[in-house]
Amino acid sequence: MNRTLEEQRKEFINRKFLATPFAGLIAWLLVGISGLIFPDKITVWVLFITTGCIVYLAIFISNFTGENFIDKTKPKNEFDALFLFTVGQAVLIYSIAIPFFLTDYTSLPLTIGILTGTMWLPFSWIIKHWVGVFHAIVRIVLIVFLWYLFPEGRFVTIPFSIVLVYLITIFILKKRRA
């Protein structure tokens, strides 16, 4: 049975959308904790590794949220493909973050925090809800503000601000489903 694009969008909109934000929250929480207890040179690697693993962590978490990302029995949905393109966009943007990082390693929480947050804007459009716009804008404003306000604490304040935005986002997403 061929479903229209609008039918596929309605199916997509009705999902929980919890696994990926939980994965992002966990990754950035680990970066913030690392920033508290390890030198920046170690936290840089924690940031690269954890943010690079968000997709895989989300796949794992999706088994517990009922989203089951790798369920092959679900019908194909074009909005899954679009969302994966936004993930790919975020990954490609590492090409900006890495050269900046090589010049100033403390730039990493700023660049990765902002660049990976860009995927929330198209997500908001897809699901016809303001949560993605909220997440992207608040996240970027906090990151830039903290970048200038706490230059010595960039590997702590920025990750924990992202965690806070994820907590609020998860709350909004859960309430949206109510």
C-alpha positions, 0 to 999 in steps of 0.5 A: 500500500502506497501512503501519501507523504502527508500520511507518512508525516502523520505517522512520523509526528505520532512518534515519541522522539525520546531515544535521541534526546536521551542519547544526546543528554547522556553524551553531553552529561559525560562530557560535562562530568569529564570536564569536571574531573579530567584535564581538557586534553582528555575531555576533548576525546570524551567529547569527540567519542560521545557525540560521535556515538549519539546515533548508536546510543539512540539506537540502543535506547530506542529499544527501551522507549518503544521506538525501536529504530532498527525494526525492519518490519515498520513500513518505510517512512520518507521522514526517517530519511529526511531526519537521517539527512539532518544527522548527516548534515550535523556530521558533515559540519564537523569539517568546520569544528575540526580545523577550529579545534586544531587552532584552539582546542577549547573551541570544541564545546562551542562548535560541536554544541552549536553545529550538532544542534542545528538538526533541531530546526528541520525536526521542528518543521517535520513534526509541526511543533515548536520544540525543535526551534526552542531547543536550537535557539536556547541551546545556541544562545546559552552556548555563546553566552557561556563561551564568553562568560566562562572561558576557563570552564568551557568544557563544563558549563557548555555541556551542562547547559546542553544537558539542561536544554535536553531535559527541558526538551524531553519534558516538552516532548513527553507533554506533547504526547499527552 
